[in-house]
Amino acid sequence: MDILKSVCQYVITPSGVIALCFIVSVPLIIIGKRIGKYLLLLGIISYFAFASSPVSIALLARLENQYSPLLDTKGVQDVDTIVLLTGAAWEDPRVPLTSQVGETTLSRLIEAIRLQSDKL
């Protein structure tokens, strides 16, 4: 069951769909199916579209700008969870943890720590 859950989680992400396009298109191109070329083209276009800054910024802007920044936490009560939208992160035991996250992730993490320390 855990394997099926992992596969489903991977396939429904944009990167999973793009990878699936690449994986499925190669055998289809080899056997001469025209749809293989279209799948490969869809994968390439999707990859570059989601990897470009304007598209990723536009997709994240809806989530990030849905609520105004929480500058004063005095009137806020009964908050159980702080949700952190992360960006790039990698694992490298040779460098400190703060150097293993991207710039945007680090600034969001600092803001979450600030909110937590204000005893939300």
Secondary structure, DSSP 8 states (H G I E B T S, - for coil): -HHHHHHHHHHTSHHHHHHHHHHHHHHHHHTT-HHHHHHHHHHHHHHHHHHSHHHHHHHHHHHHTSS------TT-------------B---TTS-GGGSB-HHHHHHHHHHHHHHHTT-
